[in-house]
Amino acid sequence: MTASVALAFEPHLPWPLLAALAVLAAAPIGYGLFRRARGSLLRLSLAGLLLLALANPVLRREERAPLDDVVVLALDRSPSMRLADRTARLEEAAAALRARLAALSGVDVKEIELPGGPEGTRLLAPLDEALGRLDRARLGAVIVVTDGVIHDAPTDPERARAIGAPVHALLVGRPDEVDRRLVVEQAPSFAMVGEPQRLVLGFDDLPADRGGPARITVRRDGRLLAELDALPGERAEVPFTLDRAGKSVLEVEVATREGELTTLNNRTAVTINGVRDRLRVLLVSGQPYPGLRVWRNLLKADAAVDLVHFTILRPPEKQDGTPIRELALIAFPSRELFEVKLHEFDLVIFDRYNRRGLLPLPYLENVARYVERGGALLEAAGPEFATPTGLYRTPLARVLPGRPSGEVIERPFLPRLTDTGRRHPVTSGLAADPAEPGWGRWLRQIDVDPGDATVLMMGAGERPLLLLKRVGEGRVAQLLSDHHWLWQRGFEGGGPQAQLLRRLVHWLMKEPELEEETLEAAPHEGGIEIVRRSLEPKPVEVVITAPSGAQSRATLTPDADGIARLRLPAEEDGLWRVEDGARVAQVMPRLLAAAELAELRASAERLRPMVEATGGAALWLAQEGVPELRRVAEERRTAGRGWLGIVAHEAYTVSGASRTALLPPWLALLLLLAAAAAAWWREGRA
């Protein structure tokens, strides 16, 4: 607490009027002094006392409490500060600055952090937010401890000077750092399955005058796709073709450069969503029945499906010897569909079809080969499958999952999921409670021996109802009842008929979301989440590789639905790999902003315009160490060799004030009377 005493005037009349009175009094008195008239000095004294009394001089005394000047200490906590030893250097510098600021009297320190974000490291936004809560008139300096990778540093001097204090930058890192940066210049986000695509990539060496050729490796879903040698600054094309729908991950890596700052920007993962142009489905319905339009309605509801549907409307009991080619207005294009263009279909469905002479056995042999070479076949079986004219008595027998026993079960039963069905993505989650699914019953089932097929649902007498099987490179499904349409009609409450059939069709067409064995990794709350789906209930060990190359192992234990989840903290930035021995997943949990990846080397250039405009200084900690801090007066230099200045504004608050009139009215009256009497006496003697 300090006291301040000052002389002030509180005039009884406005200053212009007092000035006018002074001029009026000065004219005759000045003339008298010029003529050396008697009493002129006394008249001058009388006029002066009168004007002084009207000006009302007072003595003001204030009790002042000095206010601290504010120093904003901004610490860069962005991802680029985790490179090399920058974090340790930051903490050392911050500790030294705190100690030196604490040693200065009259300084209040406000710390803020500069986090990284999608648009890079920001300084102005957190600084403006902090200054909005402070008295800018007390701002003595802004000290930023950073690597210089700031993406909103102002280049306009006026914008920088609006901060109102010198901005000092203490740079972590070294000015001679070198780095290599992988560049993926062109990569599709979506790609048509089976159509040629290209990846345009290369790398840059920083500084550009150093470094030589390096090898770039491209992997797709963990398998080697391409290797090439390139020079810095060159761009190369890598052709590729997606062979399946869904997400495919291209992992790109460039060889490490000797002495480079970090390998974080040497690797990246590009996710490409494979989409099918049109899904072509061939549906052959061989027997009129109430569920005839179920498949057609399901497939036509999907705008991405091109459906070719033929229905044989002539019931089997009407056999009168009429040639097949004469039973239809349009000839059934058997040869074109089952020989010439069969490979163009993504799925073939036989819905209650049996041998009627429409399709010769060689065409069914073509369908069997089509499946073995990667095609998809679905048979929705009816009672015909159990007869000698069923499809099992054709070349399709070697690809069909179930061998008919000849028995057709004609009694109500409730479809249920098997243990495998609870875990398989085709049927998982269809029933909230597998023991009591709450579905309606079906009324007919064809008995088969499932062999080595996967049984997802069971029906009457615990007999297989829905079978899946992989044959060669293709897939086959068999639904052993023609009463699934009862669910659509709401019989006894119905059931998830559309969901079941849609999943079944998509599994046959190899949609990745319905694969039985999958391994995925995704960012989750600053870490990674690993999700593995499997039909096997046993635990599986996975190998987790951090961006630095450090490996760890973890055990994933699946739940009753076959899904195992594991969440891990991610201590390192960059590309993580998760492997279970057969599959590989990649994830970047805390992806550095593209703006930061473009330049990770420490630099003073981004901050230089702001520092120079505000009168601050930019110093390299590795070369000059933590500088001394000094209090400087306003309008003085705020930086010098080995020191940084903090402006001392000498702001204060007034806690108390008093006022004493130097010429109170009674004293002024006495003095005026005395002066007038003296002047009268002097004039009287003349």
C-alpha positions in Angstrom: 0.0 0.0 0.0 1.4 3.4 -1.0 0.2 7.0 -0.5 0.1 9.6 -3.3 -0.4 13.4 -2.8 -1.3 15.6 -5.7 -2.3 19.3 -6.2 -5.6 19.7 -8.1 -8.1 22.5 -8.9 -11.9 22.3 -8.5 -13.0 25.7 -9.9 -16.2 27.3 -8.8 -16.6 28.8 -12.3 -15.8 27.3 -15.7 -12.2 27.6 -16.8 -13.1 29.7 -19.9 -14.9 32.2 -17.7 -12.0 32.4 -15.3 -9.7 33.0 -18.2 -11.9 35.8 -19.4 -11.9 37.4 -15.9 -8.1 37.1 -15.8 -7.8 39.0 -19.1 -10.2 41.7 -18.0 -8.2 42.2 -14.8 -4.8 42.0 -16.5 -5.5 45.0 -18.9 -5.9 47.8 -16.3 -3.4 46.3 -13.9 -0.9 45.9 -16.7 -1.4 49.5 -17.8 -0.9 50.6 -14.2 2.3 48.7 -13.9 3.5 50.1 -17.2 2.8 53.6 -15.9 4.3 52.7 -12.5 1.1 53.8 -10.8 0.9 53.6 -7.0 -1.0 50.5 -5.7 -0.6 48.5 -9.0 1.1 45.6 -7.2 -1.5 45.5 -4.5 -4.3 45.5 -7.2 -2.4 42.6 -8.9 -2.3 40.7 -5.6 -6.0 41.3 -5.0 -6.9 40.1 -8.5 -4.6 37.1 -8.1 -6.1 36.1 -4.8 -9.6 36.4 -6.2 -8.8 34.2 -9.2 -7.1 31.7 -7.0 -10.1 31.5 -4.7 -12.3 31.0 -7.7 -10.0 28.2 -9.0 -10.3 26.5 -5.6 -7.0 24.6 -5.2 -7.2 21.3 -3.2 -4.7 18.8 -2.0 -5.7 15.2 -2.9 -4.3 12.2 -1.1 -4.9 8.6 -2.3 -4.1 5.2 -0.8 -3.1 3.1 -3.7 -2.8 -0.7 -4.0 -0.5 -1.6 -6.9 -1.7 -4.2 -9.4 0.5 -7.0 -10.7 1.3 -7.1 -14.4 0.1 -10.2 -16.1 2.3 -12.6 -18.1 0.6 -15.2 -20.2 2.7 -18.4 -20.4 1.5 -20.5 -23.4 2.7 -24.1 -23.4 2.4 -26.0 -26.7 0.9 -29.4 -26.0 0.1 -30.3 -29.6 1.0 -33.8 -31.0 4.1 -32.5 -32.7 5.5 -31.6 -29.3 5.7 -35.3 -28.5 8.4 -35.9 -31.0 12.0 -36.6 -30.0 12.7 -35.0 -26.6 10.5 -31.9 -27.1 8.1 -32.7 -24.2 11.1 -33.0 -21.8 12.5 -29.7 -23.1 9.1 -28.1 -22.7 8.8 -29.1 -19.1 12.3 -28.0 -18.3 11.7 -24.6 -19.8 8.3 -24.2 -18.2 9.8 -25.0 -14.8 12.6 -22.5 -15.2 10.2 -19.8 -16.4 7.9 -20.3 -13.5 10.8 -20.0 -11.1 12.1 -16.8 -12.7 8.6 -15.2 -12.9 8.0 -16.0 -9.3 11.2 -14.2 -8.4 9.9 -11.0 -10.0 7.7 -8.8 -7.8 4.5 -7.5 -9.2 4.0 -10.3 -11.8 1.0 -12.6 -12.1 1.3 -15.6 -14.3 -1.5 -17.1 -16.3 -0.8 -20.4 -18.0 -2.6 -21.7 -21.1 -2.1 -24.8 -23.3 -2.1 -25.0 -27.0 -3.7 -28.3 -28.0 -3.6 -29.7 -31.5 -6.7 -30.2 -33.5 -8.0 -31.1 -37.0 -6.7 -27.8 -38.3 -3.3 -28.0 -36.6 -2.0 -26.1 -33.6 -3.8 -22.9 -32.7 -2.4 -20.0 -30.7 -4.8 -17.0 -31.3 -8.0 -18.8 -30.2 -6.8 -19.9 -26.7 -4.8 -16.6 -26.3 -7.9 -14.5 -27.1 -10.0 -16.6 -24.7 -7.5 -16.1 -21.9 -7.1 -12.3 -22.6 -10.9 -11.9 -22.6 -10.8 -12.8 -18.9 -7.9 -10.4 -18.1 -7.4 -6.7 -17.9 -5.4 -6.1 -21.1 -4.1 -2.8 -19.6 -2.0 -5.0 -17.3 -0.7 -7.4 -19.9 3.1 -7.3 -19.6 4.1 -10.1 -22.0 3.1 -13.3 -23.7 5.7 -16.1 -23.6 5.1 -19.0 -25.9 7.1 -22.3 -25.5 6.6 -24.2 -28.7 8.3 -25.9 -31.6 7.0 -23.2 -33.9 4.6 -25.4 -35.7 1.7 -22.9 -35.2 -0.9 -22.7 -37.9 -2.8 -19.5 -37.1 0.1 -17.1 -36.3 -0.9 -13.7 -37.7 1.2 -12.2 -40.5 -0.6 -8.9 -40.4 1.4 -6.5 -38.1 -1.8 -4.7 -37.0 -3.4 -8.0 -35.9 -0.3 -8.9 -33.9 0.0 -5.4 -32.2 -3.6 -5.7 -31.1 -2.4 -8.2 -28.5 -1.1 -5.2 -26.6 2.2 -6.7 -25.3 5.4 -8.2 -26.6 5.2 -11.8 -27.7 8.3 -13.9 -27.0 8.8 -17.3 -28.5 11.0 -19.9 -26.9 11.6 -22.6 -29.5 11.9 -26.3 -28.6 13.9 -28.4 -31.0 16.8 -27.5 -33.3 17.0 -25.3 -36.4 18.9 -28.0 -38.3 16.4 -30.9 -38.1 15.9 -33.2 -41.1 12.8 -35.2 -41.9 11.2 -37.4 -44.6 7.5 -37.0 -45.4 5.4 -39.6 -47.2 2.9 -38.0 -49.6 -0.2 -39.7 -50.9 -1.2 -37.3 -53.6 -4.2 -39.2 -55.0 -6.2 -42.0 -53.5 -9.9 -42.9 -54.1 -12.3 -42.9 -51.1 -14.6 -45.2 -53.0 -13.8 -47.7 -55.8 -15.8 -50.1 -57.9 -15.0 -53.7 -57.3 -13.2 -55.2 -60.2 -12.3 -51.9 -61.9 -8.7 -50.7 -62.2 -7.7 -47.9 -59.7 -4.5 -46.1 -59.0 -2.7 -44.6 -56.0 -0.4 -41.6 -56.7 2.3 -41.3 -54.0 5.9 -40.2 -53.3 7.9 -38.6 -50.6 9.7 -35.3 -49.8 13.0 -34.8 -48.0 13.2 -31.7 -45.8 15.4 -29.8 -46.4 15.1 -30.5 -50.0 18.8 -30.5 -50.8 19.5 -33.6 -48.7 18.7 -37.2 -49.0 18.6 -39.7 -51.9 16.3 -42.5 -53.4 14.2 -44.6 -51.0 11.9 -47.6 -51.3 8.2 -47.2 -50.9 6.2 -50.3 -49.9 2.4 -50.7 -50.3 0.4 -53.4 -48.6 -3.3 -54.1 -48.9 -5.0 -55.7 -45.9 -1.6 -56.8 -44.6 -0.4 -58.4 -47.9 2.3 -56.9 -50.1 0.8 -55.1 -53.1 3.8 -53.2 -54.6 7.3 -52.1 -54.0 9.1 -49.2 -55.8 12.1 -47.0 -55.6 11.6 -43.3 -55.9 13.6 -40.0 -55.6 12.5 -37.1 -53.3 9.9 -35.0 -54.9 8.9 -37.5 -57.6 5.4 -39.0 -57.7 4.7 -42.6 -58.8 1.5 -44.5 -59.7 0.6 -47.8 -58.1 -2.3 -49.6 -59.9 -4.6 -51.9 -58.0 -8.0 -53.5 -58.2 -10.4 -54.3 -55.4 -11.7 -57.8 -55.3 -14.4 -57.4 -52.7 -16.9 -54.9 -51.4 -16.5 -53.1 -48.1 -13.4 -51.5 -46.5 -9.9 -52.2 -47.8 -6.9 -50.7 -46.1 -3.8 -49.7 -48.1 -0.8 -49.3 -45.9 2.0 -47.2 -47.4 5.5 -46.9 -46.0 8.7 -45.1 -47.1 12.1 -46.2 -45.9 13.5 -44.3 -42.9 16.0 -41.6 -43.6 19.2 -41.5 -41.6 19.0 -39.0 -38.7 15.4 -37.9 -39.5 13.3 -36.3 -36.8 10.5 -38.9 -36.7 9.0 -41.7 -38.7 5.5 -40.7 -37.9 5.0 -39.2 -41.4 6.8 -42.2 -43.1 3.7 -44.4 -42.8 0.0 -43.9 -43.4 -3.1 -46.0 -44.0 -5.6 -45.2 -46.7 -9.1 -46.7 -46.3 -11.0 -47.4 -49.5 -14.6 -48.5 -49.6 -15.2 -51.0 -52.3 -18.7 -50.8 -53.8 -20.3 -53.0 -56.5 -21.7 -51.2 -59.5 -24.7 -53.5 -59.7 -25.4 -56.8 -58.1 -26.8 -59.3 -60.6 -29.1 -62.0 -59.2 -30.7 -64.9 -61.2 -33.8 -66.2 -59.5 -35.5 -69.3 -60.8 -38.8 -70.2 -59.1 -40.0 -73.7 -59.9 -43.3 -74.1 -58.1 -46.2 -71.8 -57.5 -46.8 -71.4 -53.7 -47.9 -68.6 -51.3 -44.3 -67.4 -50.8 -43.6 -67.1 -54.5 -43.0 -63.3 -54.4 -40.9 -63.2 -51.2 -37.6 -63.4 -52.9 -38.7 -61.1 -55.7 -39.9 -58.4 -53.4 -36.8 -58.6 -51.2 -34.4 -58.3 -54.1 -36.4 -55.6 -56.0 -36.5 -53.5 -52.9 -32.7 -53.0 -53.3 -32.0 -50.4 -56.0 -28.4 -51.8 -56.4 -29.7 -55.2 -57.5 -30.4 -56.2 -61.0 -32.8 -59.2 -60.8 -33.5 -61.7 -63.6 -36.5 -63.8 -62.5 -38.1 -66.7 -64.2 -41.1 -68.5 -62.7 -42.5 -71.9 -63.8 -46.2 -71.5 -63.3 -47.3 -74.9 -64.7 -47.9 -77.2 -61.8 -46.1 -80.6 -62.0 -49.4 -82.6 -62.1 -50.3 -81.1 -65.5 -48.0 -83.1 -67.7 -49.6 -83.6 -71.1 -46.6 -84.0 -73.3 -46.5 -80.4 -74.6 -42.9 -79.5 -75.4 -41.3 -77.1 -72.9 -40.6 -74.5 -75.6 -44.3 -74.3 -76.3 -45.4 -73.6 -72.7 -44.2 -70.0 -72.6 -44.9 -66.9 -74.7 -41.2 -66.1 -74.3 -38.6 -68.9 -74.7 -36.6 -69.5 -71.5 -33.0 -68.5 -72.4 -31.4 -71.5 -70.8 -28.2 -71.5 -72.8 -27.7 -67.8 -72.5 -28.2 -67.7 -68.8 -26.6 -71.0 -67.7 -23.7 -71.2 -70.2 -22.9 -67.9 -71.8 -23.6 -65.3 -69.0 -23.7 -67.4 -65.9 -20.3 -66.0 -64.6 -21.8 -62.4 -64.8 -24.3 -63.2 -61.9 -23.3 -62.6 -58.3 -25.9 -65.0 -57.0 -28.1 -67.8 -58.3 -31.3 -68.7 -56.3 -33.3 -71.8 -56.9 -36.7 -71.4 -55.2 -38.5 -74.8 -54.9 -37.0 -75.9 -58.2 -36.9 -79.5 -59.3 -35.9 -81.3 -62.5 -38.6 -80.6 -65.0 -36.7 -80.9 -68.2 -36.2 -77.1 -68.4 -32.6 -77.2 -67.5 -30.5 -80.0 -68.9 -27.9 -81.6 -66.5 -24.9 -80.0 -68.3 -26.3 -76.6 -67.3 -26.6 -77.6 -63.7 -23.0 -78.8 -64.0 -22.1 -75.3 -65.1 -23.8 -73.9 -61.9 -21.7 -76.3 -59.8 -18.5 -75.1 -61.5 -19.7 -71.5 -61.1 -19.9 -72.0 -57.3 -16.5 -73.7 -57.1 -14.9 -70.8 -58.9 -16.3 -68.2 -56.6 -20.0 -67.9 -57.3 -22.9 -68.0 -54.8 -25.9 -70.4 -54.7 -29.0 -70.3 -52.6 -31.5 -73.1 -52.5 -34.9 -72.5 -50.9 -36.0 -76.1 -50.6 -39.6 -77.4 -50.8 -41.0 -80.9 -50.7 -39.6 -81.5 -54.2 -36.0 -81.6 -52.7 -36.9 -84.9 -50.9 -38.0 -86.6 -54.1 -36.0 -88.3 -56.9 -36.5 -85.2 -59.1 -34.9 -82.9 -56.5 -31.7 -80.9 -57.2 -29.6 -83.3 -55.1 -30.0 -85.8 -57.9 -28.1 -83.5 -60.3 -24.5 -82.4 -60.6 -25.3 -79.8 -57.9 -25.1 -82.6 -55.3 -21.4 -82.0 -54.9 -21.9 -78.3 -53.8 -25.2 -78.6 -51.9 -24.7 -78.7 -48.1 -27.6 -81.1 -47.1 -28.2 -84.6 -48.3 -32.0 -85.3 -48.3 -33.3 -88.3 -46.3 -36.5 -88.4 -48.2 -38.6 -87.3 -45.2 -40.9 -84.3 -45.3 -42.0 -83.2 -41.8 -45.5 -81.7 -41.9 -46.1 -80.4 -38.4 -45.7 -77.0 -36.6 -42.2 -76.2 -35.2 -40.4 -73.2 -33.8 -37.2 -72.2 -35.6 -34.3 -71.7 -33.2 -30.7 -70.6 -33.3 -27.9 -73.1 -32.7 -24.9 -72.1 -30.6 -23.1 -71.4 -33.9 -26.1 -69.4 -35.1 -25.8 -67.1 -32.1 -22.3 -66.2 -33.1 -22.7 -66.1 -36.9 -23.3 -62.6 -38.3 -26.1 -63.9 -40.5 -28.3 -64.8 -37.6 -26.6 -63.1 -34.6 -28.9 -60.8 -32.8 -32.1 -61.9 -34.6 -33.5 -63.0 -31.2 -33.1 -61.0 -28.0 -33.4 -64.3 -26.1 -32.3 -67.3 -28.1 -34.0 -69.7 -25.6 -37.4 -67.9 -26.1 -37.2 -66.0 -29.4 -40.9 -65.2 -29.5 -41.2 -66.1 -33.2 -44.1 -67.6 -35.0 -44.0 -71.3 -36.0 -43.4 -72.8 -39.4 -45.4 -75.8 -40.6 -43.1 -77.8 -42.9 -39.5 -78.9 -43.1 -37.3 -81.1 -45.3 -35.0 -83.5 -43.4 -31.4 -83.7 -44.5 -28.0 -84.9 -43.3 -25.9 -81.7 -42.9 -22.6 -83.4 -43.3 -19.8 -80.8 -42.7 -22.0 -77.8 -43.3 -22.5 -75.0 -40.7 -25.9 -75.3 -39.1 -27.3 -71.9 -38.0 -30.9 -72.7 -37.3 -32.7 -75.9 -36.3 -36.3 -76.8 -36.6 -38.6 -79.8 -35.9 -36.9 -82.4 -33.7 -33.6 -80.5 -33.5 -33.1 -81.1 -37.2 -31.1 -78.6 -39.4 -33.1 -75.8 -40.9 -30.5 -73.3 -42.3 -27.2 -74.5 -43.7 -24.1 -72.6 -44.9 -21.1 -74.0 -46.7 -18.0 -72.8 -48.5 -17.3 -74.8 -51.6 -14.1 -74.1 -53.4 -14.0 -70.3 -53.7 -17.7 -69.9 -53.6 -20.5 -70.1 -51.1 -23.8 -72.1 -50.8 -26.8 -71.7 -48.5 -29.7 -74.0 -48.0 -33.0 -73.1 -46.4 -34.9 -76.3 -45.7 -38.4 -75.0 -45.5 -40.8 -73.2 -47.8 -42.7 -71.7 -45.0 -40.5 -68.7 -44.1 -43.2 -66.5 -45.7 -45.4 -67.1 -42.6 -43.2 -64.7 -40.7 -43.9 -62.0 -43.3 -47.6 -62.6 -43.0 -47.4 -62.2 -39.2 -48.5 -65.8 -38.4 -48.4 -66.2 -34.6 -46.6 -62.9 -34.4 -44.3 -63.4 -37.4 -40.5 -63.0 -37.2 -37.5 -61.3 -38.7 -38.0 -62.8 -42.1 -36.7 -59.9 -44.2 -33.7 -59.3 -42.0 -32.7 -63.0 -42.1 -33.0 -63.4 -45.9 -31.3 -60.1 -46.5 -28.3 -61.1 -44.4 -28.2 -64.5 -46.0 -28.1 -63.0 -49.5 -25.4 -60.5 -48.5 -23.3 -63.3 -46.9 -23.5 -65.3 -50.1 -22.2 -62.3 -52.0 -19.3 -61.9 -49.7 -20.2 -58.6 -48.0 -17.3 -58.0 -45.5 -19.7 -57.0 -42.7 -21.1 -60.5 -42.6 -17.8 -62.4 -42.5 -17.6 -65.0 -39.8 -13.9 -64.3 -38.9 -13.0 -60.6 -38.7 -10.5 -58.4 -36.9 -11.1 -54.6 -36.6 -9.4 -51.8 -34.8 -10.8 -48.3 -34.4 -10.0 -45.1 -32.4 -11.8 -44.9 -29.1 -11.4 -42.0 -26.6 -7.8 -41.4 -27.2 -6.9 -45.1 -27.4 -7.8 -48.0 -29.7 -10.6 -50.5 -29.6 -10.0 -54.0 -31.0 -13.1 -56.0 -32.0 -12.7 -59.6 -33.2 -15.6 -61.8 -34.3 -15.2 -65.6 -34.5 -17.3 -68.7 -34.5 -14.8 -70.4 -32.2 -15.5 -69.7 -28.5 -11.9 -70.1 -27.5 -9.7 -67.1 -26.6 -7.3 -65.8 -29.2 -4.0 -64.0 -28.7 -3.3 -60.9 -30.8 0.0 -59.0 -31.4 -0.2 -55.2 -31.1 2.6 -53.2 -32.8 3.0 -49.6 -31.8 4.2 -46.9 -34.3 7.7 -47.1 -32.7 7.8 -50.9 -33.5 7.3 -52.0 -29.9 5.1 -55.1 -29.6 2.8 -56.3 -27.0 0.4 -59.2 -26.7 -3.2 -59.4 -25.5 -5.8 -62.1 -25.2 -9.3 -61.6 -26.6 -12.0 -63.7 -25.0 -15.3 -63.9 -27.1 -18.7 -63.5 -25.4 -21.7 -65.7 -26.1 -22.3 -63.9 -29.4 -18.7 -64.6 -30.6 -17.5 -61.0 -30.3 -14.4 -60.1 -28.3 -13.6 -56.5 -27.4 -10.5 -54.9 -26.0 -9.8 -51.2 -25.3 -6.2 -50.0 -24.9 -4.7 -46.6 -24.3 -2.5 -45.4 -27.1 0.7 -43.8 -25.8 2.1 -43.1 -29.3 0.9 -41.3 -32.3 0.9 -42.9 -35.7 -0.1 -46.2 -37.3 -0.8 -49.2 -35.0 -1.1 -52.8 -36.3 -3.1 -55.6 -34.7 -2.6 -59.2 -35.9 -4.2 -62.4 -34.8 -2.1 -64.7 -37.0 -4.5 -64.7 -40.0 -5.8 -61.1 -40.2 -4.3 -57.7 -39.8 -6.0 -54.4 -38.8 -4.6 -50.9 -38.8 -5.7 -47.9 -36.8 -4.4 -44.3 -36.2 -5.9 -43.4 -32.8 -4.7 -39.9 -32.5 -4.0 -38.9 -36.0 -1.8 -35.9 -36.4 -3.5 -33.1 -38.3 -2.5 -33.0 -42.0 -1.2 -29.5 -41.4 1.2 -30.7 -38.8 2.3 -33.8 -40.8 3.2 -31.5 -43.6 6.0 -29.9 -41.5 7.1 -31.4 -38.2 10.5 -29.7 -38.0 10.8 -26.9 -35.4 10.8 -23.5 -37.1 10.8 -19.8 -36.1 9.4 -18.6 -39.4 5.7 -19.0 -38.6 6.0 -16.9 -35.5 8.6 -14.3 -36.7 6.1 -11.7 -38.1 4.1 -11.7 -34.9 7.2 -11.5 -32.7 8.8 -8.7 -34.6 5.5 -6.7 -34.8 5.1 -6.8 -31.0 8.7 -6.1 -30.2 9.4 -9.6 -28.8 12.1 -12.1 -29.5 12.4 -15.7 -30.8 15.1 -17.8 -29.1 16.2 -21.4 -29.6 16.4 -23.1 -26.2 18.9 -25.6 -27.5 21.3 -22.8 -28.4 20.7 -20.0 -25.9 18.9 -21.7 -22.9 16.2 -20.2 -20.9 16.7 -16.4 -21.0 16.6 -13.9 -18.0 13.4 -12.0 -17.4 13.4 -8.2 -16.7 10.8 -5.6 -15.9 11.0 -2.7 -18.4 9.1 0.6 -18.5 6.6 1.3 -21.2 8.1 2.5 -24.6 11.4 0.8 -23.7 13.1 -2.1 -25.4 11.4 -5.4 -24.5 14.2 -7.9 -25.6 17.9 -8.1 -25.7 20.8 -10.5 -25.8 20.0 -13.2 -23.3 17.0 -11.5 -21.8 13.3 -10.9 -22.4 11.3 -7.9 -21.1 8.0 -7.7 -19.3 6.4 -4.3 -19.6 5.7 -2.7 -16.2 2.5 -0.7 -16.5 2.4 0.4 -12.8 -1.3 -0.1 -12.6 -3.1 0.3 -9.3 -6.4 0.5 -7.5 -7.4 3.3 -5.1 -8.5 1.9 -1.7 -9.0 5.3 0.0 -8.9 9.1 -0.8 -9.0 12.4 1.1 -9.4 16.0 -0.1 -8.0 19.2 1.6 -8.9 22.6 0.3 -5.8 24.9 0.3 -7.8 28.1 0.2 -11.1 27.6 2.1 -13.7 30.3 1.7 -13.2 31.9 5.1 -9.4 32.2 4.5 -9.9 33.5 1.0 -12.3 36.1 2.3 -9.8 37.3 5.0 -7.0 37.5 2.5 -9.2 39.4 0.0 -10.3 41.9 2.7 -6.7 42.3 3.8 -5.5 42.9 0.3 -8.3 45.3 -0.4 -7.6 47.2 2.9 -3.9 47.4 2.0 -4.7 48.7 -1.4 -7.1 51.3 0.0 -4.6 52.4 2.6 -1.9 52.8 0.0 -4.2 54.7 -2.3 -5.3 56.9 0.6 -1.7 58.1 1.4 -1.3 59.4 -2.1 
